[in-house]
Amino acid sequence: MTAIGLFAGIGGIELGLARAGHRTKLLCENELGAIAVLHERFPEIPVHADVCDLEKLPRGTQLVAAGFPCQDLSQAGTTAGIRGERSGLIDEVFRLLRTHDVPWLLLENVPFMLQLHQGQALDHIVTALEELGYAWAYRVVDSRSTGLPQRRERVYVVASKVGDPRDVLLVDDAGEPAPPALERWRDVACGFYWTEGLRGLGWAVDAVPTLKGGSTIGIPSPPAIVLPSGEIVQPDIRDAERLQGFEADWTLPSNEVQRSGHRWKLVGNAVTVDVAAWIGKRLVEPGTYDPGSDEPLHRTRKGSWPRAAWGAKSERWISFVSAWPVREATPPLEKFLRYPTRPLSVRAAAGFYSRARQAKLRFPPGFLELVERRANFSLRA
């Protein structure tokens, strides 16, 4: 298909679609660092700076892809909701679709929008799609399913006027693997967020937690990793790029216009390339979805949306597919890391330890002792 990438970021969706044979004709992005990356990595594709003044789509557009801003929908963001200044830009996508008969649409955002403000964001999106004549399906997908050791769940929406989006997005289901035994965490590398500790941990066994665009304290936010040796380290930005499916140094061009730490924000805000590639392949070769076990979706104002659903013309159904459409072989996190790590600073470890000691969270047995050792603290009764 001929695709258009709105809110393109550093091109995760577009790179994934290209791996499946699709061709992007126009990119739209307004962040300076991301624009520098797009110009370098997609030199043949024009980049439009502002979706709000994009008057028309190129002739022959068959697919609009948009990983629209998540700042107002994220649990770590403003939680202003779908009417927020940033996430509300999804309406610019619908504006363009009202004047262009585009057969297919692909959207991506954070799963917290399924429950934020009783799921108003999904209500807004699917209602707009139905008014535009689209059938739609959405699903939470975990990036680990595509063979990358990053525990990253995102909502993907596929809509179409000419095909069945269920045959693209819902037809595959490998099933979520059984969680590793709790005591196994000392045998593998485990990721967590050292900027948390009071209300969360972001714990991931043999994986890193979701790479984020930034922390609640406004700094680049690489996760920490506890190695089987007991060392606590942070990964290199090049491995972070690889954890999102990009080549190492994909975001290096942004250093021309932004500080080097900004690359973490670009990577954290990106769409996982391998998930986009899986969707792109299914767009080329759709399956046949069996809705036999689906149930009618009856929403109330107080209820959140399910993890997967589909609908058209106000007919809405729950799908019980897992967040693992496929289950590609995933290398152990410790072996996946290709570039030198650096130790988590004593100051960072001490700050996390102090917060964790105040919290009522449950931590894996022995974990806080390792953090204490790094922070050079002494436990007191």
Residue, then its C-alpha position, 0 to 999 in steps of 0.5 A: m500500500t501507499a502509506i502516509g505517516l502522521f505523528a511519525g516520530i522517528g519512523g517506527i511504524e513506517l520502517g515496520l511497514a516498509r519491511a512488509g513491502h509498503r511504501t510511505k509517500l509523506l511524513c508529518e512530524n514537528e519535533l526537531g530531533a525526530i525531524a532530523v532523524l527522518h531526514e537522515r533515515f528516509p531521505e527520499i520522503p518529504v517531511h511536513a512539519d505541522v499536521c494542523d496545516l496539512e491541507k490534503l493527502p497525496r493522491g493514491t493514499q491507501l493507508v494513513a498511519a498515526g501513532f498520535p501523541c500520548q501525553d494526555l492519555s498516559q498514566a505518567g502524563t497529564t491525564a487530560g484525556i482525549r480533549g487534551e492539547r496534544s492527544g486531541l490532535i487525533d481530530e486532525v486525522f479525522r479531519l483529513l479522512r473526511t475529505h479523502d477516501v482512504p481505505w485503511l487506517l492504523l493508529e497506536n497509543v498507550p493502553f491507559m487510554l482504555q480506562l482513563h476518564q472511563g475510556q472516553a478516548l476509545d469512545h471518541i475514536v471508534t465513534a468517529l470511525e463509525e461516522l466515517g464509514y469504517a469498520w474497526a478493531y483494536r488490540v493491546v499488543d506486547s512488544r515481547s511477542t515479536g522477539l524483543p526483550q521489552r515489556r511494552e504494551r500498546v493499543y493498535v487500532v486498524a480500521s478499513k472501508v474495504g476489508d475486515p480489520r479483524d483479519v489483520l489485527l485479531v486473527d493471530d493469537a499465540g497466547e501469553p506465555a506463563p510468567p517465570a517463577l518468582e525465584r528465577w529472577r536472580d538467574v536472569a537480567c531484570g529491568f526496573y525504573w530507578t525513578e520510581g519506587l513509591r507507587g511503582l517499579g516497572w519490574a520486568v523479568d528477563a526484559v526491560p520495562t516499557l522504555k519511556g519518553g521521560s521520567t516524572i522528574g523531567i530527565p532522560s529515563p533509561p531503565a536500570i537492570v539487575l544482572p545475575s551477578g548482582e550488579i545494577v547497570q543502565p543500558d546504552i542508548r544504542d541497545a535501547e534503539r535495538l529494543q525498539g527494533f531499530e538499528a543501533d544509532w538510528t537516532l544519532p542524527s538528532n544530536e545535530v539539533q538536540r542534546s544527546g540525552h534527548r535520544w532517550k525521549l525519541v526512543g521512548n516515544a517511538v512505535t516498536v518496529d517489529v510490531a508494525a512489521w507484523i501488522g504490515k505483513r497481515l495487511v498484505e496477507p490477511g487471515t480469516y478471523d473466527p468470532g465464534s467466542d466473542e461477546p457483545l460489548h455493552r459499555t457503561r459510563k463507568g466502565s473501561w474498555p476491554r483489551a481487544a474489541w471490534g465493531a462497525k455501525s455501532e455494533r461492538w463486540i469483545s474479542f478475547v485474544s491475548a496481547w501475544p499475537v505471535r511468539e517469536a523467540t526472544p534472546p535473554l536480556e543479558k545476551f541481547l545487550r550488545y554495548p557497554t552498560r554503565p553502573l547505576s549511580v550511587r545517588a540514583a540508587a540511594g534515591f530509589y532505595s529511600r523511596a522504596r523503604q517508604a512505600k508499601l509495595r512488594f519487591p522481589p525477595g533480595f532485590l532491595e538488599l542489592v539496591e542497598r549495597r549499591a547505595n552504600f546504605s546500612l539497613r536499620a531495624 
